[in-house]
Amino acid sequence: MGRLDDPIQRDRLGRAMADAVAARAVVEAAAQAVEEALDAPPDHVERAVAHGLMAREAVEGACTRILALCERRLGMAAHDTRGPVDQMRRDLSLFLRQAGPDAKLDRALRTAQDVGPGGLR
């Protein structure tokens, strides 16, 4: 039986793919908001920044969930320091962390409260 013949593995892959697709859509929407804010008044720029910060939060969450799914799939092999997966897993986990995540999210939320969630574009 191949890996993708196992319904549990298919479920994990499906959830990972859904997270990846959603993260891409969020990043594309934030990029469009930034492009639209070029040469715009400061309040439009701040909305684009807030949109980008929220996109960053969403992507971090998606990547963290995908990493957890991969770790579940691989079991102990994901943590074998002699294997290639452990180094990639640790590097990505560190890369996803950012300085001051709570302050950045709070800045985005303050803007969203002022304009409403639909007004971040």
Backbone torsions as a table, in degrees:
resi	resn	phi	psi	omega
1	MET	NA	129.2	177.5
2	GLY	-77.7	163.4	-178.2
3	ARG	-56.4	-41.9	-176.4
4	LEU	-81.5	-1.4	171.9
5	ASP	-81.4	-16.6	179.4
6	ASP	-81.9	120.2	-177.5
7	PRO	-61.0	-30.7	178.7
8	ILE	-67.9	-42.0	178.4
9	GLN	-67.5	-38.2	177.4
10	ARG	-63.6	-39.7	177.7
11	ASP	-61.9	-45.7	178.9
12	ARG	-60.8	-44.9	179.6
13	LEU	-63.8	-41.7	178.8
14	GLY	-61.8	-42.7	178.6
15	ARG	-66.5	-39.3	178.3
16	ALA	-64.6	-43.3	179.6
17	MET	-64.4	-41.1	178.8
18	ALA	-62.4	-42.5	177.8
19	ASP	-63.1	-41.5	-179.3
20	ALA	-65.3	-43.0	179.2
21	VAL	-64.2	-43.6	179.7
22	ALA	-64.9	-41.4	179.7
23	ALA	-62.9	-41.7	178.8
24	ARG	-62.2	-42.6	-179.8
25	ALA	-62.7	-40.2	179.7
26	VAL	-65.5	-42.4	179.4
27	VAL	-65.5	-42.6	178.9
28	GLU	-62.6	-40.1	178.5
29	ALA	-66.3	-40.0	178.5
30	ALA	-66.4	-39.8	178.4
31	ALA	-63.0	-40.4	178.4
32	GLN	-64.8	-40.4	178.4
33	ALA	-62.0	-39.8	178.8
34	VAL	-66.7	-44.1	178.4
35	GLU	-60.0	-40.7	-179.9
36	GLU	-69.6	-21.3	-177.9
37	ALA	-88.3	-6.1	177.6
38	LEU	-59.8	132.4	180.0
39	ASP	60.5	23.4	179.7
40	ALA	-98.8	166.5	176.2
41	PRO	-61.7	158.0	-176.9
42	PRO	-54.1	-35.4	-179.0
43	ASP	-66.7	-33.5	176.5
44	HIS	-69.5	-38.2	178.0
45	VAL	-63.9	-44.1	179.8
46	GLU	-61.9	-37.5	176.6
47	ARG	-64.5	-40.9	178.5
48	ALA	-65.4	-39.3	176.9
49	VAL	-62.7	-45.6	178.9
50	ALA	-60.6	-41.2	178.5
51	HIS	-61.2	-43.8	178.4
52	GLY	-63.7	-41.2	179.0
53	LEU	-64.7	-39.4	177.6
54	MET	-69.7	-35.5	175.9
55	ALA	-62.8	-41.4	178.6
56	ARG	-59.4	-42.5	178.5
57	GLU	-63.3	-43.8	-179.4
58	ALA	-65.1	-40.8	180.0
59	VAL	-67.3	-41.7	177.5
60	GLU	-59.2	-44.4	178.6
61	GLY	-62.2	-43.2	179.3
62	ALA	-63.2	-45.5	-179.4
63	CYS	-65.3	-39.0	178.5
64	THR	-63.5	-41.8	177.5
65	ARG	-66.0	-40.6	179.0
66	ILE	-64.6	-42.1	176.5
67	LEU	-58.9	-43.6	179.6
68	ALA	-62.8	-40.0	177.6
69	LEU	-63.6	-41.8	178.3
70	CYS	-64.3	-42.1	178.4
71	GLU	-62.2	-41.1	177.8
72	ARG	-62.8	-41.1	-178.9
73	ARG	-64.4	-43.6	-174.8
74	LEU	-86.5	-20.5	-178.4
75	GLY	64.2	-137.7	-177.7
76	MET	-62.4	-26.1	-179.6
77	ALA	-60.5	-28.3	179.1
78	ALA	-67.3	-20.9	-175.9
79	HIS	-111.0	7.3	178.4
80	ASP	-73.6	111.7	-175.0
81	THR	-66.8	-13.4	177.8
82	ARG	-88.9	-10.3	-178.0
83	GLY	-97.5	162.9	-177.1
84	PRO	-73.4	-24.3	-175.0
85	VAL	-68.6	-40.1	-176.9
86	ASP	-59.4	-46.3	-179.2
87	GLN	-64.2	-43.7	178.3
88	MET	-62.9	-42.4	-179.0
89	ARG	-62.6	-45.6	179.8
90	ARG	-67.5	-41.2	179.2
91	ASP	-62.2	-46.5	-179.2
92	LEU	-65.3	-40.6	179.0
93	SER	-60.3	-41.4	178.2
94	LEU	-69.9	-42.7	-179.1
95	PHE	-59.7	-35.3	-177.9
96	LEU	-69.2	-22.8	-178.6
97	ARG	-74.7	146.4	179.7
98	GLN	-132.0	159.3	177.3
99	ALA	-75.8	132.9	175.5
100	GLY	60.4	47.1	-176.6
101	PRO	-62.4	-35.7	-178.8
102	ASP	-68.0	-40.4	179.1
103	ALA	-65.9	-38.2	179.9
104	LYS	-68.3	-41.8	178.0
105	LEU	-66.1	-39.0	177.8
106	ASP	-62.2	-40.2	177.4
107	ARG	-61.2	-44.8	179.5
108	ALA	-63.9	-40.8	-179.1
109	LEU	-66.8	-37.3	177.5
110	ARG	-61.8	-41.7	177.9
111	THR	-65.9	-43.8	-179.3
112	ALA	-62.8	-36.6	177.8
113	GLN	-64.9	-36.3	-180.0
114	ASP	-69.6	-39.1	-173.6
115	VAL	-110.9	-9.1	-175.4
116	GLY	84.2	150.1	-175.7
117	PRO	-56.4	-34.1	179.3
118	GLY	-74.9	-12.3	-176.7
119	GLY	-93.6	7.1	-178.5
120	LEU	-72.6	-18.3	179.9
121	ARG	-70.9	NA	NA
